[in-house]
Amino acid sequence: MILWGLMDSPFVRRAALALHHYGLDYDRRALSVLCDFDALSAANPLGRAPALTLDDGRVLTDSHAILEWLDATQPGPTLTVTGAGLVDMLAIEATAIGLAEKAVGRSAELRRIQPDPQTLDRIDRQISQAMAWLESRAMGTWVCDGRLTRADLALACATTYIAEKHPALTPDSYSALAAHRAFCEARSPFCDAPFSRIEATGHI
């Protein structure tokens, strides 16, 4: 299999973490959505990352679709909670993904020649509100079901991205989020597919 995208992206990284969780080997095409649009478009018609080329040549685009396929087809402990805890997992995952989207959007706005102050203020408010909501649900261990789930992948990828790219937005008041991020980043699969500061240079 081939995973397309850079490991500074919280979405590419989330897919990579899931592949490592299931013990799957893959090659990676370290292409930027900014600099390698045409090459990425060969895998994803939207020119976006991640994309995952399967062994049979079919391609999945979007990290959510990749995780859905992995959970449905791979043996071993699933990343999805079942039963009563499913709603909590989905709520945390969705909010963390939205947080990552806003953080990446902030990076994009800051790349403009003249960033719009109103846009940045709105994004910062959304990030602050999402982090406060997640802070009330995070802890220094897995956030759902006492084990690694999709919620942990989304949350740690988002908070690590913000810590690396927008450190001013991670004040000490978010101690539970910091503890969760440290807990995750010290363990597999996170240490097997770390955030790449090298690939982050000049990109999202």
C-alpha positions as CSV (number, residue, x, y, z in Angstrom):
1,M,0.0,0.0,0.0
2,I,1.0,3.6,-0.5
3,L,0.1,6.5,1.8
4,W,0.2,9.9,0.1
5,G,1.0,13.0,2.1
6,L,3.3,14.7,4.7
7,M,3.6,13.8,8.3
8,D,3.0,17.3,9.5
9,S,-0.6,16.9,8.5
10,P,-2.9,15.8,11.3
11,F,-5.0,14.0,8.8
12,V,-2.2,12.1,7.0
13,R,-0.7,11.2,10.4
14,R,-4.0,9.9,11.7
15,A,-4.2,7.5,8.7
16,A,-0.5,6.5,9.3
17,L,-1.2,5.8,13.0
18,A,-4.1,3.5,12.1
19,L,-2.0,1.6,9.7
20,H,0.7,1.1,12.4
21,H,-2.0,0.1,14.9
22,Y,-3.1,-2.8,12.6
23,G,0.5,-3.7,11.8
24,L,0.3,-3.0,8.1
25,D,3.3,-2.2,6.0
26,Y,3.1,0.7,3.6
27,D,5.2,3.0,1.4
28,R,4.8,6.7,1.7
29,R,4.8,9.4,-1.0
30,A,5.9,12.5,0.9
31,L,4.1,15.0,-1.2
32,S,2.8,18.5,-0.3
33,V,-0.7,19.7,-1.1
34,L,0.9,23.1,-1.7
35,C,3.9,22.2,-3.8
36,D,2.9,18.8,-5.4
37,F,-0.7,19.3,-6.3
38,D,-0.4,17.7,-9.8
39,A,1.4,14.7,-8.4
40,L,-1.2,14.3,-5.6
41,S,-4.0,14.6,-8.1
42,A,-2.8,11.3,-9.6
43,A,-4.0,9.6,-6.4
44,N,-6.8,12.0,-5.4
45,P,-8.7,14.0,-7.9
46,L,-9.1,16.8,-5.3
47,G,-5.3,17.0,-5.0
48,R,-5.6,16.5,-1.2
49,A,-3.9,14.3,1.3
50,P,-4.1,11.7,2.7
51,A,-4.8,9.2,0.0
52,L,-4.2,5.5,0.4
53,T,-3.5,3.3,-2.6
54,L,-4.5,-0.3,-1.7
55,D,-2.7,-3.4,-2.9
56,D,-5.3,-3.9,-5.6
57,G,-4.8,-0.4,-7.0
58,R,-8.0,1.1,-5.7
59,V,-7.6,4.4,-3.8
60,L,-9.2,5.6,-0.6
61,T,-9.2,9.4,0.0
62,D,-9.9,11.2,3.3
63,S,-8.6,9.9,6.6
64,H,-12.1,9.0,7.8
65,A,-12.7,6.7,4.9
66,I,-9.2,5.1,5.5
67,L,-10.0,4.4,9.2
68,E,-13.4,3.1,8.3
69,W,-11.9,0.6,5.8
70,L,-9.2,-0.5,8.3
71,D,-11.7,-1.1,11.1
72,A,-13.9,-3.1,8.8
73,T,-11.3,-5.3,7.2
74,Q,-8.4,-5.8,9.7
75,P,-8.2,-8.4,12.5
76,G,-7.3,-7.4,16.0
77,P,-8.6,-4.8,18.5
78,T,-10.7,-2.3,16.5
79,L,-10.2,1.4,16.9
80,T,-13.9,2.0,17.2
81,V,-15.8,1.7,20.4
82,T,-19.0,-0.3,20.5
83,G,-22.0,0.0,22.8
84,A,-22.7,2.9,25.1
85,G,-19.3,4.5,24.7
86,L,-19.7,5.0,20.9
87,V,-21.4,8.4,21.2
88,D,-18.7,9.7,23.5
89,M,-16.0,8.5,21.1
90,L,-17.7,10.0,18.1
91,A,-18.2,13.3,19.8
92,I,-14.6,13.6,20.9
93,E,-13.3,12.4,17.5
94,A,-15.5,14.8,15.6
95,T,-14.6,17.8,17.7
96,A,-10.9,16.9,17.5
97,I,-11.0,16.6,13.7
98,G,-12.8,20.0,13.6
99,L,-10.1,21.4,15.8
100,A,-7.4,20.1,13.4
101,E,-9.2,21.6,10.5
102,K,-9.3,25.0,12.1
103,A,-5.7,24.8,13.1
104,V,-4.7,24.0,9.5
105,G,-7.0,26.8,8.3
106,R,-5.1,29.2,10.6
107,S,-1.8,28.1,9.1
108,A,-3.3,28.8,5.6
109,E,-4.6,32.2,6.6
110,L,-1.2,33.2,8.1
111,R,0.5,32.3,4.7
112,R,-1.5,35.0,3.0
113,I,0.3,38.2,2.1
114,Q,-2.2,40.1,4.3
115,P,-4.0,37.8,6.7
116,D,-7.4,38.9,7.6
117,P,-7.6,39.9,11.4
118,Q,-11.3,39.1,11.6
119,T,-10.8,35.6,10.1
120,L,-8.0,34.9,12.5
121,D,-10.0,36.1,15.4
122,R,-12.9,33.8,14.5
123,I,-10.5,30.9,14.0
124,D,-8.8,31.5,17.3
125,R,-12.2,31.6,19.0
126,Q,-13.2,28.3,17.5
127,I,-9.9,26.7,18.5
128,S,-10.2,28.0,22.0
129,Q,-13.8,26.8,22.4
130,A,-13.0,23.4,21.0
131,M,-9.9,23.0,23.2
132,A,-11.9,24.0,26.3
133,W,-14.6,21.4,25.5
134,L,-12.0,18.7,24.9
135,E,-10.0,19.7,28.0
136,S,-13.1,18.8,30.1
137,R,-13.1,15.3,28.6
138,A,-9.3,14.5,28.3
139,M,-7.1,12.8,30.8
140,G,-3.6,11.5,31.0
141,T,-4.6,8.2,29.4
142,W,-6.9,6.9,26.7
143,V,-10.1,9.0,26.5
144,C,-12.6,6.2,25.8
145,D,-13.1,2.6,26.9
146,G,-9.7,2.4,28.6
147,R,-7.9,1.7,25.3
148,L,-6.7,3.3,22.1
149,T,-9.5,4.5,19.9
150,R,-10.2,6.8,17.0
151,A,-10.8,9.6,19.5
152,D,-7.2,9.4,20.7
153,L,-5.8,9.4,17.2
154,A,-7.8,12.5,16.3
155,L,-7.2,14.3,19.5
156,A,-3.4,13.7,19.8
157,C,-2.9,14.6,16.1
158,A,-4.7,17.8,16.5
159,T,-3.1,18.9,19.8
160,T,0.4,18.0,18.6
161,Y,-0.1,19.9,15.4
162,I,-1.2,23.0,17.4
163,A,1.7,22.7,19.8
164,E,4.1,22.5,16.9
165,K,2.6,25.1,14.6
166,H,0.7,27.4,16.9
167,P,2.3,27.1,20.4
168,A,0.8,30.4,21.6
169,L,-2.6,28.6,21.4
170,T,-1.6,25.9,24.0
171,P,-1.6,27.7,27.4
172,D,-0.9,25.9,30.6
173,S,-4.6,25.9,31.4
174,Y,-5.1,23.0,29.1
175,S,-3.3,20.6,31.4
176,A,-5.5,17.6,30.6
177,L,-4.9,18.0,26.9
178,A,-1.2,18.3,27.5
179,A,-1.2,15.1,29.6
180,H,-3.1,13.2,27.0
181,R,-0.8,14.3,24.3
182,A,2.3,13.4,26.3
183,F,0.7,10.0,27.1
184,C,0.0,9.2,23.5
185,E,3.2,10.5,22.0
186,A,5.3,8.3,24.3
187,R,3.5,5.1,23.1
188,S,2.9,3.0,20.0
189,P,1.6,3.7,17.4
190,F,2.4,7.5,17.9
191,C,6.1,7.0,18.4
192,D,6.1,4.8,15.2
193,A,4.7,7.6,13.1
194,P,5.7,10.9,14.7
195,F,4.9,14.5,13.6
196,S,7.6,15.5,11.2
197,R,9.2,18.9,11.9
198,I,11.3,18.5,8.7
199,E,8.3,18.0,6.5
200,A,6.5,20.8,8.3
201,T,9.0,23.4,7.1
202,G,7.3,25.5,4.5
203,H,4.1,23.4,4.5
204,I,0.9,23.2,6.4
